[in-house]
Amino acid sequence: MPPIQATVSSLKNIGQGVAYFLATPALSELQLTLKKTFHNFLIPQDQQSFRPHITIQNKVKPEEAIALLQKLQTSFTPFDIHINGLDLWHYLDGPWQHYRFFEFSQANEIR
């Protein structure tokens, strides 16, 4: 599939951090397809609603998250990005280990 276009539409406090949230119907459709395909392998957390985002701060005190959010909001305007693929990670009971990057292709070829 070709790269996915998305709009970084907003900044939000995620409790102990801050994230950019994305507006992207194509990514939501892909997530739904993957969710249906791998349904039998998903844990309850994977069954939650899909809220595509980019975490820019995590695991800080709530007041630090609020301070960063307020600082970023002063100059934030939505902007467009291209998503060029998906990364697969292994959860190792705490840390994560990168396994593989699946690049989207302009030519729709299977890799």
FIKOLZA-1660 file (N, C-alpha, C; in steps of 0.1 Angstrom, whole numbers, plus 5000, padded with zeros to 4 digits):
% residues 111
   i   px   py   pz ch aa at
   1 5008 4988 5000  A  M  N
   1 5000 5000 5000  A  M CA
   1 5009 5012 5000  A  M  C
   2 5004 5023 4995  A  P  N
   2 5012 5036 4995  A  P CA
   2 5013 5042 5009  A  P  C
   3 5022 5051 5011  A  P  N
   3 5023 5058 5023  A  P CA
   3 5009 5065 5027  A  P  C
   4 5007 5066 5040  A  I  N
   4 4994 5071 5045  A  I CA
   4 4996 5086 5048  A  I  C
   5 4987 5094 5044  A  Q  N
   5 4987 5108 5048  A  Q CA
   5 4978 5110 5060  A  Q  C
   6 4983 5118 5069  A  A  N
   6 4976 5121 5082  A  A CA
   6 4978 5136 5085  A  A  C
   7 4969 5141 5093  A  T  N
   7 4970 5154 5099  A  T CA
   7 4973 5153 5113  A  T  C
   8 4983 5159 5118  A  V  N
   8 4985 5161 5132  A  V CA
   8 4976 5172 5137  A  V  C
   9 4965 5167 5143  A  S  N
   9 4953 5176 5145  A  S CA
   9 4953 5183 5158  A  S  C
  10 4959 5177 5168  A  S  N
  10 4958 5183 5182  A  S CA
  10 4969 5178 5191  A  S  C
  11 4971 5185 5202  A  L  N
  11 4980 5181 5213  A  L CA
  11 4971 5177 5224  A  L  C
  12 4974 5166 5231  A  K  N
  12 4966 5163 5243  A  K CA
  12 4975 5158 5254  A  K  C
  13 4970 5160 5266  A  N  N
  13 4976 5154 5278  A  N CA
  13 4972 5140 5279  A  N  C
  14 4982 5131 5281  A  I  N
  14 4979 5117 5282  A  I CA
  14 4982 5112 5296  A  I  C
  15 4980 5121 5306  A  G  N
  15 4981 5117 5320  A  G CA
  15 4995 5120 5325  A  G  C
  16 5005 5111 5321  A  Q  N
  16 5019 5113 5325  A  Q CA
  16 5027 5117 5313  A  Q  C
  17 5021 5125 5304  A  G  N
  17 5029 5129 5292  A  G CA
  17 5020 5137 5282  A  G  C
  18 5025 5139 5270  A  V  N
  18 5018 5147 5260  A  V CA
  18 5020 5139 5247  A  V  C
  19 5009 5140 5238  A  A  N
  19 5010 5134 5225  A  A CA
  19 5003 5143 5215  A  A  C
  20 5008 5141 5202  A  Y  N
  20 5001 5146 5191  A  Y CA
  20 4991 5136 5186  A  Y  C
  21 4979 5140 5184  A  F  N
  21 4968 5131 5179  A  F CA
  21 4966 5133 5164  A  F  C
  22 4964 5122 5157  A  L  N
  22 4963 5122 5143  A  L CA
  22 4949 5120 5138  A  L  C
  23 4946 5127 5127  A  A  N
  23 4933 5125 5120  A  A CA
  23 4937 5118 5107  A  A  C
  24 4933 5106 5105  A  T  N
  24 4937 5098 5094  A  T CA
  24 4928 5086 5091  A  T  C
  25 4918 5088 5083  A  P  N
  25 4909 5077 5080  A  P CA
  25 4916 5065 5074  A  P  C
  26 4927 5067 5066  A  A  N
  26 4934 5055 5060  A  A CA
  26 4941 5047 5070  A  A  C
  27 4947 5053 5080  A  L  N
  27 4953 5045 5091  A  L CA
  27 4943 5038 5100  A  L  C
  28 4932 5044 5102  A  S  N
  28 4921 5038 5110  A  S CA
  28 4916 5026 5102  A  S  C
  29 4914 5027 5089  A  E  N
  29 4910 5015 5081  A  E CA
  29 4920 5004 5082  A  E  C
  30 4933 5007 5081  A  L  N
  30 4944 4997 5082  A  L CA
  30 4943 4990 5095  A  L  C
  31 4942 4998 5106  A  Q  N
  31 4941 4993 5119  A  Q CA
  31 4930 4983 5121  A  Q  C
  32 4918 4986 5115  A  L  N
  32 4907 4978 5116  A  L CA
  32 4909 4965 5109  A  L  C
  33 4915 4966 5097  A  T  N
  33 4919 4953 5089  A  T CA
  33 4928 4945 5097  A  T  C
  34 4939 4950 5103  A  L  N
  34 4948 4943 5111  A  L CA
  34 4941 4937 5123  A  L  C
  35 4933 4944 5130  A  K  N
  35 4926 4939 5141  A  K CA
  35 4917 4927 5138  A  K  C
  36 4910 4928 5127  A  K  N
  36 4902 4916 5122  A  K CA
  36 4911 4904 5119  A  K  C
  37 4922 4907 5112  A  T  N
  37 4931 4896 5108  A  T CA
  37 4937 4889 5119  A  T  C
  38 4941 4896 5130  A  F  N
  38 4948 4891 5141  A  F CA
  38 4940 4890 5153  A  F  C
  39 4927 4890 5152  A  H  N
  39 4917 4890 5163  A  H CA
  39 4921 4879 5174  A  H  C
  40 4924 4867 5170  A  N  N
  40 4926 4856 5179  A  N CA
  40 4939 4858 5187  A  N  C
  41 4948 4867 5183  A  F  N
  41 4961 4869 5190  A  F CA
  41 4961 4882 5199  A  F  C
  42 4950 4890 5198  A  L  N
  42 4951 4902 5205  A  L CA
  42 4947 4901 5220  A  L  C
  43 4953 4909 5228  A  I  N
  43 4950 4910 5242  A  I CA
  43 4940 4921 5244  A  I  C
  44 4933 4921 5256  A  P  N
  44 4923 4931 5258  A  P CA
  44 4927 4945 5255  A  P  C
  45 4939 4949 5258  A  Q  N
  45 4944 4963 5255  A  Q CA
  45 4943 4966 5240  A  Q  C
  46 4945 4955 5232  A  D  N
  46 4945 4957 5217  A  D CA
  46 4930 4959 5212  A  D  C
  47 4921 4955 5221  A  Q  N
  47 4907 4956 5217  A  Q CA
  47 4901 4970 5220  A  Q  C
  48 4908 4978 5226  A  Q  N
  48 4903 4992 5230  A  Q CA
  48 4902 5000 5217  A  Q  C
  49 4895 5011 5218  A  S  N
  49 4893 5020 5207  A  S CA
  49 4906 5025 5202  A  S  C
  50 4907 5028 5189  A  F  N
  50 4919 5032 5183  A  F CA
  50 4920 5047 5183  A  F  C
  51 4931 5053 5189  A  R  N
  51 4933 5067 5189  A  R CA
  51 4948 5070 5185  A  R  C
  52 4950 5071 5171  A  P  N
  52 4963 5072 5166  A  P CA
  52 4970 5085 5172  A  P  C
  53 4982 5083 5176  A  H  N
  53 4989 5094 5182  A  H CA
  53 5004 5092 5182  A  H  C
  54 5012 5103 5184  A  I  N
  54 5026 5102 5185  A  I CA
  54 5029 5107 5199  A  I  C
  55 5035 5099 5207  A  T  N
  55 5038 5103 5221  A  T CA
  55 5051 5111 5220  A  T  C
  56 5051 5123 5226  A  I  N
  56 5062 5132 5226  A  I CA
  56 5068 5133 5240  A  I  C
  57 5061 5129 5250  A  Q  N
  57 5065 5129 5264  A  Q CA
  57 5058 5118 5271  A  Q  C
  58 5065 5110 5280  A  N  N
  58 5058 5099 5287  A  N CA
  58 5065 5097 5300  A  N  C
  59 5057 5092 5310  A  K  N
  59 5061 5088 5323  A  K CA
  59 5068 5099 5330  A  K  C
  60 5062 5111 5330  A  V  N
  60 5066 5122 5338  A  V CA
  60 5055 5125 5348  A  V  C
  61 5058 5134 5358  A  K  N
  61 5048 5139 5367  A  K CA
  61 5037 5146 5360  A  K  C
  62 5025 5145 5364  A  P  N
  62 5014 5152 5358  A  P CA
  62 5016 5167 5356  A  P  C
  63 5022 5173 5366  A  E  N
  63 5025 5188 5364  A  E CA
  63 5035 5191 5353  A  E  C
  64 5044 5182 5351  A  E  N
  64 5054 5183 5340  A  E CA
  64 5047 5182 5326  A  E  C
  65 5037 5173 5325  A  A  N
  65 5030 5171 5313  A  A CA
  65 5021 5183 5310  A  A  C
  66 5015 5188 5321  A  I  N
  66 5006 5200 5319  A  I CA
  66 5015 5212 5314  A  I  C
  67 5027 5214 5320  A  A  N
  67 5036 5225 5316  A  A CA
  67 5040 5224 5302  A  A  C
  68 5044 5212 5297  A  L  N
  68 5048 5210 5283  A  L CA
  68 5036 5212 5274  A  L  C
  69 5024 5207 5277  A  L  N
  69 5012 5209 5269  A  L CA
  69 5010 5224 5267  A  L  C
  70 5010 5231 5278  A  Q  N
  70 5007 5246 5278  A  Q CA
  70 5017 5253 5269  A  Q  C
  71 5030 5249 5270  A  K  N
  71 5041 5255 5262  A  K CA
  71 5039 5253 5247  A  K  C
  72 5036 5240 5244  A  L  N
  72 5034 5236 5230  A  L CA
  72 5021 5242 5224  A  L  C
  73 5011 5244 5232  A  Q  N
  73 4998 5249 5226  A  Q CA
  73 4999 5263 5222  A  Q  C
  74 5009 5271 5227  A  T  N
  74 5010 5285 5223  A  T CA
  74 5013 5287 5209  A  T  C
  75 5020 5277 5203  A  S  N
  75 5024 5279 5189  A  S CA
  75 5019 5267 5180  A  S  C
  76 5011 5258 5185  A  F  N
  76 5007 5247 5177  A  F CA
  76 4996 5251 5167  A  F  C
  77 4999 5246 5154  A  T  N
  77 4989 5246 5144  A  T CA
  77 4989 5232 5137  A  T  C
  78 4978 5227 5133  A  P  N
  78 4978 5214 5127  A  P CA
  78 4987 5214 5114  A  P  C
  79 4993 5202 5112  A  F  N
  79 5001 5200 5100  A  F CA
  79 5000 5186 5095  A  F  C
  80 5004 5184 5083  A  D  N
  80 5003 5171 5076  A  D CA
  80 5016 5164 5077  A  D  C
  81 5015 5150 5077  A  I  N
  81 5026 5141 5077  A  I CA
  81 5023 5130 5068  A  I  C
  82 5034 5122 5065  A  H  N
  82 5032 5110 5057  A  H CA
  82 5037 5099 5066  A  H  C
  83 5029 5088 5067  A  I  N
  83 5033 5076 5074  A  I CA
  83 5039 5066 5064  A  I  C
  84 5051 5063 5065  A  N  N
  84 5058 5055 5054  A  N CA
  84 5059 5040 5057  A  N  C
  85 5053 5036 5068  A  G  N
  85 5053 5021 5072  A  G CA
  85 5049 5019 5086  A  G  C
  86 5050 5007 5090  A  L  N
  86 5047 5003 5104  A  L CA
  86 5059 4995 5110  A  L  C
  87 5061 4998 5123  A  D  N
  87 5071 4991 5130  A  D CA
  87 5064 4980 5139  A  D  C
  88 5071 4969 5139  A  L  N
  88 5066 4958 5148  A  L CA
  88 5076 4957 5160  A  L  C
  89 5070 4957 5172  A  W  N
  89 5078 4956 5184  A  W CA
  89 5074 4944 5192  A  W  C
  90 5084 4938 5200  A  H  N
  90 5081 4928 5209  A  H CA
  90 5081 4934 5223  A  H  C
  91 5071 4930 5231  A  Y  N
  91 5070 4935 5245  A  Y CA
  91 5077 4924 5253  A  Y  C
  92 5087 4929 5261  A  L  N
  92 5095 4920 5269  A  L CA
  92 5093 4922 5284  A  L  C
  93 5080 4922 5288  A  D  N
  93 5076 4924 5302  A  D CA
  93 5082 4936 5308  A  D  C
  94 5081 4947 5301  A  G  N
  94 5087 4960 5305  A  G CA
  94 5093 4967 5294  A  G  C
  95 5105 4964 5290  A  P  N
  95 5110 4971 5278  A  P CA
  95 5104 4965 5265  A  P  C
  96 5106 4973 5255  A  W  N
  96 5102 4969 5241  A  W CA
  96 5114 4967 5233  A  W  C
  97 5114 4957 5224  A  Q  N
  97 5125 4955 5214  A  Q CA
  97 5119 4955 5200  A  Q  C
  98 5126 4964 5192  A  H  N
  98 5122 4965 5178  A  H CA
  98 5125 4952 5171  A  H  C
  99 5115 4948 5163  A  Y  N
  99 5116 4936 5155  A  Y CA
  99 5118 4938 5140  A  Y  C
 100 5109 4946 5135  A  R  N
 100 5109 4948 5120  A  R CA
 100 5101 4960 5116  A  R  C
 101 5106 4967 5105  A  F  N
 101 5099 4978 5099  A  F CA
 101 5093 4973 5086  A  F  C
 102 5080 4976 5084  A  F  N
 102 5073 4972 5072  A  F CA
 102 5070 4985 5064  A  F  C
 103 5078 4987 5054  A  E  N
 103 5077 4999 5046  A  E CA
 103 5066 4998 5036  A  E  C
 104 5058 5009 5036  A  F  N
 104 5047 5010 5025  A  F CA
 104 5054 5013 5012  A  F  C
 105 5048 5009 5001  A  S  N
 105 5054 5010 4988  A  S CA
 105 5046 5019 4979  A  S  C
 106 5052 5027 4972  A  Q  N
 106 5045 5036 4962  A  Q CA
 106 5039 5027 4951  A  Q  C
 107 5045 5016 4948  A  A  N
 107 5041 5008 4937  A  A CA
 107 5031 4997 4941  A  A  C
 108 5027 4997 4954  A  N  N
 108 5018 4987 4959  A  N CA
 108 5023 4972 4958  A  N  C
 109 5036 4971 4957  A  E  N
 109 5042 4958 4956  A  E CA
 109 5043 4951 4970  A  E  C
 110 5042 4938 4971  A  I  N
 110 5044 4931 4983  A  I CA
 110 5058 4929 4986  A  I  C
 111 5062 4932 4999  A  R  N
 111 5076 4930 5003  A  R CA
 111 5077 4920 5013  A  R  C
% end
